[in-house]
Amino acid sequence: MQKQIEKIYSRPLRPGMVGDGFRVFNYFPNNGLSQQRVSPFLMMDFNAEFDFGPSDHLRGVDVHPHKGFETVTIAYKGSVAHHDSTGNSGVINPGDVQWMTAGSGILHKEYHEKEFSKTGGPFEMVQLWVNLPAKHKLTGPKYQAITADQMGKVILDDDGGVVNVIAGSFNQHQGPATTFTPVNMFDIRINKGKSLAVNIPADHNTVLLVVSGAISVNGEKAGLHDLVLFKNTGEEIAISADEEGVLLLLSGEPINEPIAQYGPFVMNTHRELQEAFEEFQSGKFGVLE
């Protein structure tokens, strides 16, 4: 049975700046899409392709805290460097994914990689926030550096393209990311005129972002930068490519718990948010310069 489409959202009209290095369109929470409706996903920011130009200044986001959730950065074009207060650092290049578990609290900064910043060029990224259930909110911070060659790769039949499995399972190919609740995250590269079918659990909250190209999905058209929201019924998603395209398919088992968020802290109660502020102000998240 097909997973019916609930609504197709166009790209938000105006981008916003995160720091001075990320020009993003926020898909949710926005457009009437609440965090509960797309749980366990909390936020999707899409830096649609944009050339910031060359710069000796490293554009990005300076030191900031996180607690109670995970950040996932998917690089399509351009390169991003990052550091955190646990001593982790690295560079995400096209095809790579940075999966950071903030958990009990961490300081973080991210910015255009030095050599990329000098030359400039096309920059395209997605950043997701993924919630943690109450029992794992205080898990220790950790970092998963997932490079393009570590993805679970599924070559589609008839020169259809490739599915890079970041998390979850597609056609019995498992993604490298470890998750605290069931999540599927598929980077789909599909060739013009080709098709594929994806099976997703009926109860998963499911969205599909058209990063590039144009598609038909379960009989409805979705164009460049559209976001498709599916109903929580049925399992099959049938995709055919009107143009060569890149798609990001996300699904997850809902976390049916209260969400209390203020800025970079996502907890279950307002009291826990207050504790997060107190911990940050007292230096419990460590030091990062």
Contacts in CASP RR format, 6 or more apart in sequence:
PFRMAT RR
TARGET T0000
AUTHOR 0000-0000-0000
METHOD contacts of the structure
MODEL  1
MQKQIEKIYSRPLRPGMVGDGFRVFNYFPNNGLSQQRVSPFLMMDFNAEF
DFGPSDHLRGVDVHPHKGFETVTIAYKGSVAHHDSTGNSGVINPGDVQWM
TAGSGILHKEYHEKEFSKTGGPFEMVQLWVNLPAKHKLTGPKYQAITADQ
MGKVILDDDGGVVNVIAGSFNQHQGPATTFTPVNMFDIRINKGKSLAVNI
PADHNTVLLVVSGAISVNGEKAGLHDLVLFKNTGEEIAISADEEGVLLLL
SGEPINEPIAQYGPFVMNTHRELQEAFEEFQSGKFGVLE
1 233 0 8 1.000
1 234 0 8 1.000
1 235 0 8 1.000
1 236 0 8 1.000
2 218 0 8 1.000
2 234 0 8 1.000
2 236 0 8 1.000
2 237 0 8 1.000
2 238 0 8 1.000
3 200 0 8 1.000
3 202 0 8 1.000
3 206 0 8 1.000
3 218 0 8 1.000
3 230 0 8 1.000
3 231 0 8 1.000
3 233 0 8 1.000
3 234 0 8 1.000
3 235 0 8 1.000
3 236 0 8 1.000
3 237 0 8 1.000
4 218 0 8 1.000
4 230 0 8 1.000
4 231 0 8 1.000
4 233 0 8 1.000
4 234 0 8 1.000
5 217 0 8 1.000
5 218 0 8 1.000
5 220 0 8 1.000
5 228 0 8 1.000
5 229 0 8 1.000
5 230 0 8 1.000
5 231 0 8 1.000
6 229 0 8 1.000
6 230 0 8 1.000
6 231 0 8 1.000
7 228 0 8 1.000
7 229 0 8 1.000
8 220 0 8 1.000
8 222 0 8 1.000
8 226 0 8 1.000
8 227 0 8 1.000
8 228 0 8 1.000
8 229 0 8 1.000
9 27 0 8 1.000
9 31 0 8 1.000
9 33 0 8 1.000
9 226 0 8 1.000
9 227 0 8 1.000
9 228 0 8 1.000
9 229 0 8 1.000
10 225 0 8 1.000
10 226 0 8 1.000
11 25 0 8 1.000
11 27 0 8 1.000
11 46 0 8 1.000
11 48 0 8 1.000
11 224 0 8 1.000
11 225 0 8 1.000
11 226 0 8 1.000
11 227 0 8 1.000
12 25 0 8 1.000
12 26 0 8 1.000
12 27 0 8 1.000
12 30 0 8 1.000
12 31 0 8 1.000
14 25 0 8 1.000
15 23 0 8 1.000
15 24 0 8 1.000
15 25 0 8 1.000
15 48 0 8 1.000
16 23 0 8 1.000
16 24 0 8 1.000
16 25 0 8 1.000
16 26 0 8 1.000
17 23 0 8 1.000
17 24 0 8 1.000
18 24 0 8 1.000
18 45 0 8 1.000
18 60 0 8 1.000
18 61 0 8 1.000
19 59 0 8 1.000
19 60 0 8 1.000
19 61 0 8 1.000
19 62 0 8 1.000
20 59 0 8 1.000
20 60 0 8 1.000
21 52 0 8 1.000
21 59 0 8 1.000
21 60 0 8 1.000
21 61 0 8 1.000
21 111 0 8 1.000
21 112 0 8 1.000
22 45 0 8 1.000
22 47 0 8 1.000
22 60 0 8 1.000
22 61 0 8 1.000
22 125 0 8 1.000
22 127 0 8 1.000
23 47 0 8 1.000
23 48 0 8 1.000
23 50 0 8 1.000
23 52 0 8 1.000
24 45 0 8 1.000
24 46 0 8 1.000
24 47 0 8 1.000
24 127 0 8 1.000
25 45 0 8 1.000
25 46 0 8 1.000
25 47 0 8 1.000
25 48 0 8 1.000
25 225 0 8 1.000
26 43 0 8 1.000
26 44 0 8 1.000
26 45 0 8 1.000
27 33 0 8 1.000
27 44 0 8 1.000
27 45 0 8 1.000
27 46 0 8 1.000
27 209 0 8 1.000
27 227 0 8 1.000
28 34 0 8 1.000
28 35 0 8 1.000
28 37 0 8 1.000
28 38 0 8 1.000
28 41 0 8 1.000
28 43 0 8 1.000
28 44 0 8 1.000
29 35 0 8 1.000
29 42 0 8 1.000
29 43 0 8 1.000
33 229 0 8 1.000
35 41 0 8 1.000
35 42 0 8 1.000
35 43 0 8 1.000
35 131 0 8 1.000
35 259 0 8 1.000
35 261 0 8 1.000
36 254 0 8 1.000
36 259 0 8 1.000
37 205 0 8 1.000
37 229 0 8 1.000
38 205 0 8 1.000
38 207 0 8 1.000
38 229 0 8 1.000
39 131 0 8 1.000
39 205 0 8 1.000
39 252 0 8 1.000
39 254 0 8 1.000
39 255 0 8 1.000
39 256 0 8 1.000
39 259 0 8 1.000
40 130 0 8 1.000
40 131 0 8 1.000
40 181 0 8 1.000
40 183 0 8 1.000
40 205 0 8 1.000
40 252 0 8 1.000
40 253 0 8 1.000
40 254 0 8 1.000
40 255 0 8 1.000
41 128 0 8 1.000
41 129 0 8 1.000
41 130 0 8 1.000
41 131 0 8 1.000
41 205 0 8 1.000
41 207 0 8 1.000
41 250 0 8 1.000
41 252 0 8 1.000
42 69 0 8 1.000
42 128 0 8 1.000
42 129 0 8 1.000
42 130 0 8 1.000
42 131 0 8 1.000
42 259 0 8 1.000
42 261 0 8 1.000
42 266 0 8 1.000
43 127 0 8 1.000
43 128 0 8 1.000
43 129 0 8 1.000
44 126 0 8 1.000
44 127 0 8 1.000
44 128 0 8 1.000
44 207 0 8 1.000
44 209 0 8 1.000
44 227 0 8 1.000
45 126 0 8 1.000
45 127 0 8 1.000
45 128 0 8 1.000
46 125 0 8 1.000
46 126 0 8 1.000
46 209 0 8 1.000
46 211 0 8 1.000
46 225 0 8 1.000
47 123 0 8 1.000
47 124 0 8 1.000
47 125 0 8 1.000
47 126 0 8 1.000
47 127 0 8 1.000
48 124 0 8 1.000
48 225 0 8 1.000
49 76 0 8 1.000
49 77 0 8 1.000
49 122 0 8 1.000
49 123 0 8 1.000
49 124 0 8 1.000
50 122 0 8 1.000
50 123 0 8 1.000
50 124 0 8 1.000
51 120 0 8 1.000
51 121 0 8 1.000
51 122 0 8 1.000
51 123 0 8 1.000
52 59 0 8 1.000
52 112 0 8 1.000
52 120 0 8 1.000
52 121 0 8 1.000
52 123 0 8 1.000
53 120 0 8 1.000
53 121 0 8 1.000
54 117 0 8 1.000
54 118 0 8 1.000
54 119 0 8 1.000
54 120 0 8 1.000
55 112 0 8 1.000
55 117 0 8 1.000
55 118 0 8 1.000
55 120 0 8 1.000
56 117 0 8 1.000
56 118 0 8 1.000
57 117 0 8 1.000
58 81 0 8 1.000
58 111 0 8 1.000
58 112 0 8 1.000
58 114 0 8 1.000
58 117 0 8 1.000
59 111 0 8 1.000
59 112 0 8 1.000
59 117 0 8 1.000
60 109 0 8 1.000
60 110 0 8 1.000
60 111 0 8 1.000
60 112 0 8 1.000
61 109 0 8 1.000
61 110 0 8 1.000
61 111 0 8 1.000
62 109 0 8 1.000
63 107 0 8 1.000
63 108 0 8 1.000
63 109 0 8 1.000
63 288 0 8 1.000
63 289 0 8 1.000
64 107 0 8 1.000
64 108 0 8 1.000
64 109 0 8 1.000
64 264 0 8 1.000
65 105 0 8 1.000
65 106 0 8 1.000
65 107 0 8 1.000
65 108 0 8 1.000
65 264 0 8 1.000
65 265 0 8 1.000
65 280 0 8 1.000
65 285 0 8 1.000
66 100 0 8 1.000
66 102 0 8 1.000
66 103 0 8 1.000
66 105 0 8 1.000
66 106 0 8 1.000
66 108 0 8 1.000
66 264 0 8 1.000
66 265 0 8 1.000
67 102 0 8 1.000
67 103 0 8 1.000
67 104 0 8 1.000
67 105 0 8 1.000
67 106 0 8 1.000
67 137 0 8 1.000
67 264 0 8 1.000
67 265 0 8 1.000
67 266 0 8 1.000
67 267 0 8 1.000
67 276 0 8 1.000
67 279 0 8 1.000
67 280 0 8 1.000
67 285 0 8 1.000
68 102 0 8 1.000
68 103 0 8 1.000
68 104 0 8 1.000
68 105 0 8 1.000
68 131 0 8 1.000
68 132 0 8 1.000
68 137 0 8 1.000
68 138 0 8 1.000
68 265 0 8 1.000
68 266 0 8 1.000
68 267 0 8 1.000
68 276 0 8 1.000
69 102 0 8 1.000
69 103 0 8 1.000
69 129 0 8 1.000
69 130 0 8 1.000
69 131 0 8 1.000
69 132 0 8 1.000
69 266 0 8 1.000
70 99 0 8 1.000
70 100 0 8 1.000
70 101 0 8 1.000
70 102 0 8 1.000
70 103 0 8 1.000
70 129 0 8 1.000
70 130 0 8 1.000
70 131 0 8 1.000
70 132 0 8 1.000
70 180 0 8 1.000
71 98 0 8 1.000
71 99 0 8 1.000
71 100 0 8 1.000
71 102 0 8 1.000
71 108 0 8 1.000
71 127 0 8 1.000
71 128 0 8 1.000
71 129 0 8 1.000
71 130 0 8 1.000
72 97 0 8 1.000
72 98 0 8 1.000
72 99 0 8 1.000
72 100 0 8 1.000
72 127 0 8 1.000
72 128 0 8 1.000
72 129 0 8 1.000
72 130 0 8 1.000
72 166 0 8 1.000
72 177 0 8 1.000
72 185 0 8 1.000
73 80 0 8 1.000
73 92 0 8 1.000
73 97 0 8 1.000
73 98 0 8 1.000
73 110 0 8 1.000
73 125 0 8 1.000
73 126 0 8 1.000
73 127 0 8 1.000
73 128 0 8 1.000
74 95 0 8 1.000
74 97 0 8 1.000
74 125 0 8 1.000
74 126 0 8 1.000
74 127 0 8 1.000
74 128 0 8 1.000
74 166 0 8 1.000
74 187 0 8 1.000
74 248 0 8 1.000
75 92 0 8 1.000
75 93 0 8 1.000
75 94 0 8 1.000
75 95 0 8 1.000
75 96 0 8 1.000
75 97 0 8 1.000
75 98 0 8 1.000
75 124 0 8 1.000
75 125 0 8 1.000
76 94 0 8 1.000
76 95 0 8 1.000
76 124 0 8 1.000
76 125 0 8 1.000
76 126 0 8 1.000
76 211 0 8 1.000
76 246 0 8 1.000
77 94 0 8 1.000
77 121 0 8 1.000
77 122 0 8 1.000
77 123 0 8 1.000
77 124 0 8 1.000
77 125 0 8 1.000
78 93 0 8 1.000
78 94 0 8 1.000
78 112 0 8 1.000
78 113 0 8 1.000
78 116 0 8 1.000
78 121 0 8 1.000
78 122 0 8 1.000
78 123 0 8 1.000
78 124 0 8 1.000
78 125 0 8 1.000
79 91 0 8 1.000
79 92 0 8 1.000
79 93 0 8 1.000
79 94 0 8 1.000
79 112 0 8 1.000
79 113 0 8 1.000
79 115 0 8 1.000
79 116 0 8 1.000
80 91 0 8 1.000
80 92 0 8 1.000
80 98 0 8 1.000
80 110 0 8 1.000
80 111 0 8 1.000
80 112 0 8 1.000
80 113 0 8 1.000
80 125 0 8 1.000
81 89 0 8 1.000
81 90 0 8 1.000
81 91 0 8 1.000
81 92 0 8 1.000
81 110 0 8 1.000
81 111 0 8 1.000
81 112 0 8 1.000
81 113 0 8 1.000
81 114 0 8 1.000
82 88 0 8 1.000
82 89 0 8 1.000
82 90 0 8 1.000
82 91 0 8 1.000
82 92 0 8 1.000
82 98 0 8 1.000
82 108 0 8 1.000
82 109 0 8 1.000
82 110 0 8 1.000
82 111 0 8 1.000
83 89 0 8 1.000
83 90 0 8 1.000
83 108 0 8 1.000
83 109 0 8 1.000
83 288 0 8 1.000
84 100 0 8 1.000
84 106 0 8 1.000
84 107 0 8 1.000
84 108 0 8 1.000
84 109 0 8 1.000
84 141 0 8 1.000
84 143 0 8 1.000
84 288 0 8 1.000
85 106 0 8 1.000
85 107 0 8 1.000
85 108 0 8 1.000
85 285 0 8 1.000
85 286 0 8 1.000
85 287 0 8 1.000
85 288 0 8 1.000
86 106 0 8 1.000
86 141 0 8 1.000
86 142 0 8 1.000
86 143 0 8 1.000
88 143 0 8 1.000
90 145 0 8 1.000
91 113 0 8 1.000
92 98 0 8 1.000
93 113 0 8 1.000
93 147 0 8 1.000
93 148 0 8 1.000
94 148 0 8 1.000
95 147 0 8 1.000
95 148 0 8 1.000
95 151 0 8 1.000
95 164 0 8 1.000
95 187 0 8 1.000
96 145 0 8 1.000
96 146 0 8 1.000
96 147 0 8 1.000
96 148 0 8 1.000
97 144 0 8 1.000
97 146 0 8 1.000
97 166 0 8 1.000
97 177 0 8 1.000
98 143 0 8 1.000
98 144 0 8 1.000
98 145 0 8 1.000
98 146 0 8 1.000
99 143 0 8 1.000
99 144 0 8 1.000
99 146 0 8 1.000
99 177 0 8 1.000
100 106 0 8 1.000
100 108 0 8 1.000
100 141 0 8 1.000
100 142 0 8 1.000
100 143 0 8 1.000
100 144 0 8 1.000
101 132 0 8 1.000
101 139 0 8 1.000
101 140 0 8 1.000
101 141 0 8 1.000
101 142 0 8 1.000
101 143 0 8 1.000
101 144 0 8 1.000
102 108 0 8 1.000
102 141 0 8 1.000
103 132 0 8 1.000
103 136 0 8 1.000
103 137 0 8 1.000
103 138 0 8 1.000
103 139 0 8 1.000
103 140 0 8 1.000
103 141 0 8 1.000
104 137 0 8 1.000
104 138 0 8 1.000
104 139 0 8 1.000
104 140 0 8 1.000
104 141 0 8 1.000
105 140 0 8 1.000
105 141 0 8 1.000
105 276 0 8 1.000
105 279 0 8 1.000
105 280 0 8 1.000
105 284 0 8 1.000
105 285 0 8 1.000
106 141 0 8 1.000
106 285 0 8 1.000
106 286 0 8 1.000
107 285 0 8 1.000
107 286 0 8 1.000
107 287 0 8 1.000
107 288 0 8 1.000
108 288 0 8 1.000
109 288 0 8 1.000
111 117 0 8 1.000
112 120 0 8 1.000
112 123 0 8 1.000
124 211 0 8 1.000
126 209 0 8 1.000
126 211 0 8 1.000
126 248 0 8 1.000
128 250 0 8 1.000
129 266 0 8 1.000
130 179 0 8 1.000
130 183 0 8 1.000
131 255 0 8 1.000
131 259 0 8 1.000
131 266 0 8 1.000
132 139 0 8 1.000
132 180 0 8 1.000
132 266 0 8 1.000
133 180 0 8 1.000
133 181 0 8 1.000
133 255 0 8 1.000
133 257 0 8 1.000
134 257 0 8 1.000
134 268 0 8 1.000
136 180 0 8 1.000
137 267 0 8 1.000
137 268 0 8 1.000
137 272 0 8 1.000
139 180 0 8 1.000
144 176 0 8 1.000
144 177 0 8 1.000
144 178 0 8 1.000
146 166 0 8 1.000
146 176 0 8 1.000
146 177 0 8 1.000
148 164 0 8 1.000
150 176 0 8 1.000
151 164 0 8 1.000
151 165 0 8 1.000
151 166 0 8 1.000
151 175 0 8 1.000
151 176 0 8 1.000
151 187 0 8 1.000
152 164 0 8 1.000
152 165 0 8 1.000
152 173 0 8 1.000
152 174 0 8 1.000
152 175 0 8 1.000
152 176 0 8 1.000
153 162 0 8 1.000
153 163 0 8 1.000
153 164 0 8 1.000
153 165 0 8 1.000
153 173 0 8 1.000
154 162 0 8 1.000
154 163 0 8 1.000
154 165 0 8 1.000
154 170 0 8 1.000
154 171 0 8 1.000
154 173 0 8 1.000
155 161 0 8 1.000
155 162 0 8 1.000
156 162 0 8 1.000
156 163 0 8 1.000
156 190 0 8 1.000
156 194 0 8 1.000
156 196 0 8 1.000
158 194 0 8 1.000
159 191 0 8 1.000
159 194 0 8 1.000
160 190 0 8 1.000
160 191 0 8 1.000
160 194 0 8 1.000
160 195 0 8 1.000
160 196 0 8 1.000
161 189 0 8 1.000
161 190 0 8 1.000
161 191 0 8 1.000
161 194 0 8 1.000
162 188 0 8 1.000
162 189 0 8 1.000
163 170 0 8 1.000
163 171 0 8 1.000
163 173 0 8 1.000
163 186 0 8 1.000
163 187 0 8 1.000
163 188 0 8 1.000
163 189 0 8 1.000
163 196 0 8 1.000
164 186 0 8 1.000
164 187 0 8 1.000
164 188 0 8 1.000
164 189 0 8 1.000
165 173 0 8 1.000
165 174 0 8 1.000
165 175 0 8 1.000
165 185 0 8 1.000
165 186 0 8 1.000
166 175 0 8 1.000
166 176 0 8 1.000
166 177 0 8 1.000
166 185 0 8 1.000
166 186 0 8 1.000
166 187 0 8 1.000
167 175 0 8 1.000
167 176 0 8 1.000
167 177 0 8 1.000
167 179 0 8 1.000
167 183 0 8 1.000
167 184 0 8 1.000
167 185 0 8 1.000
168 174 0 8 1.000
168 175 0 8 1.000
168 177 0 8 1.000
168 179 0 8 1.000
168 182 0 8 1.000
168 183 0 8 1.000
168 184 0 8 1.000
168 185 0 8 1.000
169 175 0 8 1.000
169 184 0 8 1.000
170 184 0 8 1.000
170 186 0 8 1.000
170 198 0 8 1.000
177 183 0 8 1.000
177 185 0 8 1.000
181 252 0 8 1.000
181 253 0 8 1.000
181 255 0 8 1.000
182 201 0 8 1.000
182 204 0 8 1.000
182 252 0 8 1.000
182 253 0 8 1.000
183 250 0 8 1.000
183 251 0 8 1.000
183 252 0 8 1.000
183 253 0 8 1.000
184 200 0 8 1.000
184 204 0 8 1.000
184 249 0 8 1.000
184 250 0 8 1.000
184 251 0 8 1.000
184 252 0 8 1.000
185 248 0 8 1.000
185 249 0 8 1.000
185 250 0 8 1.000
186 198 0 8 1.000
186 247 0 8 1.000
186 248 0 8 1.000
186 249 0 8 1.000
187 246 0 8 1.000
187 247 0 8 1.000
187 248 0 8 1.000
188 196 0 8 1.000
188 239 0 8 1.000
188 246 0 8 1.000
188 247 0 8 1.000
188 248 0 8 1.000
188 249 0 8 1.000
189 245 0 8 1.000
189 246 0 8 1.000
190 196 0 8 1.000
190 215 0 8 1.000
190 239 0 8 1.000
190 241 0 8 1.000
190 244 0 8 1.000
190 245 0 8 1.000
190 246 0 8 1.000
190 247 0 8 1.000
191 241 0 8 1.000
191 244 0 8 1.000
191 245 0 8 1.000
192 241 0 8 1.000
192 242 0 8 1.000
192 243 0 8 1.000
192 244 0 8 1.000
192 245 0 8 1.000
193 240 0 8 1.000
193 241 0 8 1.000
193 242 0 8 1.000
194 240 0 8 1.000
194 241 0 8 1.000
195 238 0 8 1.000
195 239 0 8 1.000
195 240 0 8 1.000
195 241 0 8 1.000
196 238 0 8 1.000
196 239 0 8 1.000
197 236 0 8 1.000
197 237 0 8 1.000
197 238 0 8 1.000
197 239 0 8 1.000
198 236 0 8 1.000
198 237 0 8 1.000
198 239 0 8 1.000
198 249 0 8 1.000
199 235 0 8 1.000
199 236 0 8 1.000
199 237 0 8 1.000
200 206 0 8 1.000
200 230 0 8 1.000
200 235 0 8 1.000
200 237 0 8 1.000
200 249 0 8 1.000
200 251 0 8 1.000
201 235 0 8 1.000
201 251 0 8 1.000
201 252 0 8 1.000
201 253 0 8 1.000
202 232 0 8 1.000
202 233 0 8 1.000
202 234 0 8 1.000
202 235 0 8 1.000
203 232 0 8 1.000
203 253 0 8 1.000
203 254 0 8 1.000
204 232 0 8 1.000
204 251 0 8 1.000
204 252 0 8 1.000
204 253 0 8 1.000
204 254 0 8 1.000
205 232 0 8 1.000
205 251 0 8 1.000
205 252 0 8 1.000
205 254 0 8 1.000
206 229 0 8 1.000
206 230 0 8 1.000
206 232 0 8 1.000
206 237 0 8 1.000
206 249 0 8 1.000
206 250 0 8 1.000
206 251 0 8 1.000
206 252 0 8 1.000
207 227 0 8 1.000
207 228 0 8 1.000
207 229 0 8 1.000
207 230 0 8 1.000
207 249 0 8 1.000
207 250 0 8 1.000
207 251 0 8 1.000
208 217 0 8 1.000
208 222 0 8 1.000
208 227 0 8 1.000
208 228 0 8 1.000
208 230 0 8 1.000
208 237 0 8 1.000
208 239 0 8 1.000
208 247 0 8 1.000
208 248 0 8 1.000
208 249 0 8 1.000
208 250 0 8 1.000
209 225 0 8 1.000
209 226 0 8 1.000
209 227 0 8 1.000
209 228 0 8 1.000
209 247 0 8 1.000
209 248 0 8 1.000
209 250 0 8 1.000
210 222 0 8 1.000
210 223 0 8 1.000
210 224 0 8 1.000
210 225 0 8 1.000
210 226 0 8 1.000
210 227 0 8 1.000
210 228 0 8 1.000
210 245 0 8 1.000
210 247 0 8 1.000
211 225 0 8 1.000
211 245 0 8 1.000
211 246 0 8 1.000
211 247 0 8 1.000
211 248 0 8 1.000
212 224 0 8 1.000
212 244 0 8 1.000
212 245 0 8 1.000
212 246 0 8 1.000
213 223 0 8 1.000
213 224 0 8 1.000
213 241 0 8 1.000
213 242 0 8 1.000
213 243 0 8 1.000
213 244 0 8 1.000
213 245 0 8 1.000
213 246 0 8 1.000
214 221 0 8 1.000
214 222 0 8 1.000
214 223 0 8 1.000
214 224 0 8 1.000
214 241 0 8 1.000
214 242 0 8 1.000
214 243 0 8 1.000
214 245 0 8 1.000
215 221 0 8 1.000
215 222 0 8 1.000
215 223 0 8 1.000
215 239 0 8 1.000
215 240 0 8 1.000
215 241 0 8 1.000
215 242 0 8 1.000
215 243 0 8 1.000
215 245 0 8 1.000
215 247 0 8 1.000
216 222 0 8 1.000
216 239 0 8 1.000
216 240 0 8 1.000
216 242 0 8 1.000
217 228 0 8 1.000
217 237 0 8 1.000
217 238 0 8 1.000
217 239 0 8 1.000
218 237 0 8 1.000
218 238 0 8 1.000
219 238 0 8 1.000
220 228 0 8 1.000
221 242 0 8 1.000
222 228 0 8 1.000
230 237 0 8 1.000
237 249 0 8 1.000
239 247 0 8 1.000
257 268 0 8 1.000
258 268 0 8 1.000
258 269 0 8 1.000
259 266 0 8 1.000
259 268 0 8 1.000
260 266 0 8 1.000
260 267 0 8 1.000
260 268 0 8 1.000
260 269 0 8 1.000
260 270 0 8 1.000
260 272 0 8 1.000
260 273 0 8 1.000
261 267 0 8 1.000
261 273 0 8 1.000
262 273 0 8 1.000
262 277 0 8 1.000
265 273 0 8 1.000
265 276 0 8 1.000
265 277 0 8 1.000
267 273 0 8 1.000
267 275 0 8 1.000
267 276 0 8 1.000
279 285 0 8 1.000
END
